[in-house]
Amino acid sequence: MKHYTHINDLKSLQTTVQEAVNLKENPLQFEQLGKGKTICLLFFNNSLRTRLSTQKAAQNLGMHTIVMNFGSEGWQLEYEDGVVMDQGKAEHIKEAAKVISQYCDIVAIRAFASLENKEKDQQEQVLTNFIKYADVPVVNMESSVGHPLQALADAITLAEHLPASKAGKTAHRPKIVLSWAPHPKALPHAVANSFVEMMQLQDAEFVITHPKGYELDIEITEDTTIEYNQEKAFENADFIYTKNWSSFADYGKVLSQDKNWMITQNKMKLTNNAKFMHCLPVRRNVVVEDAVLDSENSLVIQQANNRTYAAQVVLKKILES
């Protein structure tokens, strides 16, 4: 695997998930693989789980890590060709990417959507230019439109908690619901997009539920079932994955902060004793009630733990190739 920028960069999601589960049993079994190698983590936006888990994953493989927060430490980069750089931007991506490539063997990048210009965000300006000009593999630690490391961690978490077979009977096909929830500020579509793309590779009944006006990019959701009645969507669900996102059609806008869409204990009673999932950070009693988040069925801490093994299996595949 040359780069990891999308869940479809994996030859097989199911095989990769099993590899990650095996890594959890002995995280240091491949610590010689990355010996003498360096990964550079570039953050154009804030991070907690992504930074720490990717750094931990690299260390488990014996790699050195360099971390740089571009927002506060780096020169402002120019991405356009042929531009006269007589304004605020001091360095062009052509030089920056090649220079950084000399200092590391893999570069990982986190650069959110602006939510101001849909066309520019769709172009993935930061990520695509690093792929174009860097001389080393590139890993997406969340970009304008995708978060494939989170999606892989979610796939691992789902696999570990799927309904078990009973008395020799095959486990039923799970129902998994992605539910929008309210949030006081506009949030990107990246996590939701990648979760949808990951679910399209799964054998499951998958439903997206959100208020009208919050449809994701139809090129991503394709033939996925959309249910505008949240309570109906929750019926007999085995997993509830919750995330806020802003409007895609009315790009970056908050059309509604309907508190009735918050995930509550009463709504979870409509499900098949469903597990609750969220990528974190999460706003308590806005997105989800304390009672749900603190329940035995909440998997948010397990998801966060799996971020390490998602990153580790990706880095392992890149190092091996």
N, C-alpha and C positions, 0 to 999 in steps of 0.2 A: 504494500500500500504506500503510495507516494505521499499523498496528502490526506487529511481527514477534515473535510469541510461540510459534509452532509452524511446523514445516516446511510445513504445508498453507496457510500464509499466502501462499506463493508461487503465482502463477498457473500456472507451469510450472517444475518442478524442472530439467528438461533445458535449457530456455532460459536459466534463471538460471545454471546451471553454465557454459554457454558464455559468458555475459556476464562471469562471474568470470575465466575463462581469458583472455578478451580484455583484461580489466583488468590482468592480470599482465604483459602485453606493454608496457603503458604506464600505470603506476599513477597518474600525475599528469594524465592526459588530461581529467579532470573537476574539476580543483582549483578552478575558479571556481564550481562548483555549490554548494559549502558556504561560500563566502566570506561573512563577516559572521554566520555561524551558529555556535551553540554546542551541544555535546553534554555532558550531565552523566552520568558513570559512577558509579553507586552500588553499593558493594560491602558486602554484609552478611556475606560470607565471603571467604576468601583466594583469590588468583588470581595466575597468572603469564602464561600464554599469552592468556587472555581479556582481561586488562587491557591488556597491551602491544599485542596485535594490533588490538583495537578502537580504541585510541587512535591507533595508526599509520594505520588505515583512515580514521578521521575526518580526520586531518591530510592524508592523500593527497587528500581531497576539499575541502581548504581550510578545514576547520572548526576552531574552538577547542575545547579539551577542559577540563572541570573534573572532577576525581576526588575522591570522598569515600568514606572507609572508615567506614561507619556503625557497625560493631562497636566501634570504638575512638574515633571522633570525633563521632558524632551522638547526639542524644537517643534514648532507647529509645522506640519508637513503639507506640501503642495502635491496634488495628484494629477492635475491637468497637464496635458502635453502642450508645448509651445507657448506657455504663459510667460509674461514678463513679470518676474518676481520682485516687484518694487513696492510691495505692500507688506502685510504682517507676517507672511509665511517665509521662514528662513531656510528650509531645506526641502529638497524634492525627494519624493519616494524612490526615484531611480537610484540615487546615491544611498539613501538611508537603508533600503532593503539589502543592497549588496554589501554595505559595511556591516550591518547586523549579521549577515550570513557568514562573515569571516570569524565571528565570535562564538558561533554556536553550530550545532548539528541539526537542531529542530527549532523552529520558531513558532510560538503559540500566541494567538492574538485575540483580544476581547475588545470589540468596538460596536457599541449599540447603534440602533436607528436614531436619527434625529427627530423623527415623527413630524417633520416639517415639509420635506420634499419627498413624495412617494417614489418618484422616478430615480432620484439619487440613492435613496435607501435600497431600492430594488437592485441597483447596480453593485451594491456591496463594495463601495469605493476602496475602503481600507483593505479588506480581505483580498479582493481580486487583484489589487495592485501589488500586494506582498507576494501572492502566488506568481504574478507575472515577472517580478523583478528579483525576488529572493532566489538564492542558489541552493536552498535547503528545503526540506519538507515543511509544510505549514499545517498547523492544527487550529481549528476554529473553537475558541473558548466562549463563544456567543458573538454573533454578528447581527447585522440589521434584520435579517429575516430568518435566522436559524440558530438553534443551540443543540447541535448533535451530541455533545458530551452529556448534556442533561437527558436527552432522549434515550441514550444508551443506558445510563444509570436507571432510568425509569423502566426500561425493558428488563433489566436485571432484577429490579424490585418486583415487577409483575411476575416474572418467572418463579421467584422464590415464594410467592404467596398465592399462586393459582389454586383454584378449588381442587382439593385432593380427591383421588379415586377412592371409592368406598365399596367394600365387599365384592371386589372383583369387577365392579362397574367402572366404565370409563368416566372420568370427570366431565361434567357438562361444559359446553362451550361458554366461556365467560362473557359476561356483559360488562363493558367498560365505557364509562361516561366521562367526557370532558365537559366540565361546566364552567361557564363564565361566572364571575362574582364581582361585586362592586369594589371600587377603589377610588380614593380621592384624587388621584392624578392619572394622567395618560401614561399607559405602559405599552411597550413594544409587543409585536406579534411572535417574536422568535421562539419562545418556549412552546407556545401553542402550536405553531407551524410544525416544529420538529416532532412534537408528540403525535400530531396527526400523521405525519409521514412515517413515523415508527409504527403506528398502529395499522397502517396500510400493509405492513409486512407480517401482521399477526393473524392467527386464526381465532377471531373473536367477533362478537357482536359489538360494534363500536358506534356510539351516538355522541354528537356534539349538541349541547344545549346552551342557548344564550338569548337575550332579548333581540327583537328585530332591529336591524341596523348594525349589529355587531358580527355580521358574517365575515369570516376570514377570507383570504384570497381564494377564489373559486378554483384556480389552477392547482391549489394545494388540496383543498377539501374534496374536489372531484365528485365522486358518487357517494360520499359519506352521508349518512342520515343526519339531518338537522331537525331538532325538535325544540320548538319555541316554548313549550310548556315544561318547565324544569321538573315539576313533581312527576309528570308523566314519564319523563326521561329517566328519573331515578328508580322507577318501578323495577324490582328484581335485579338491580345492578349489583355486580360483585366488587367493582372498584369505582370510586368517584375521584377523578383527578380535577382539581380546581385551579383556575388561573384567570386573572383579569387580563384583558387586552383592550386597547382603544379601537375606535372604528377604523376599518380598512377603506370603506367606500368614501366616507367623509374623513379623510386620512388624519390620524392622530388626535381626533376629537373625542372628548368624553360626552357621549350622548345621554347617558343615564347613570345615576348613582343609586339605582333602585335597591333599597335595603332588603327588599323581599327576596333578592337573589342570593343573600348571604347563606352559607351552608350551616344548617342548624341540626340539632339532635333529632328534632321531629321529622325533618326531611330524610335523614339517614335511616329512620325507621321504615321508610317506604322501600328500602333496598333489601337485597338478600344478605343482610348483615355485612354490608360492604366495607372494604378497607378504604381509608381516606388518604389521598396523596396530594402533595403540593411541593413545588420545587424549592420554596423558601427564598428570600424572607417573606413572611406573611404577616399581614396586619390582623391581629386578634380582634374578634368581635366587630370586624368590618367585612373581611372576606369569609371568615369562619368563626363559629362560636368556640369559646374555650372548651366547652363540654365535648366537642368533636375532636378538636386538636389534641386534647389531653387524654382521649380515650384509648383503650387497648387496641382499637382498630386503626389508629393513626399510624401511618408508615413514614412520616416525614423525616424522622431521624435516620431510619434505615435507608431512605433515598439518599440522604446527605452522605452517609457512609459509603454507599455504592458509587458516589462520584469519584472516589479514589480508584476503584477497580475498573470503572469505565475508562478513565484516563489512562490507567496503567496498561490495559489490554490494547488500547489504541497506540500508545507509545511503543509497546512491545512489537506490534505488527510493523510499525514504521522502521524500527531499529533492525528487525529481521530482514526487511526488504532492502 
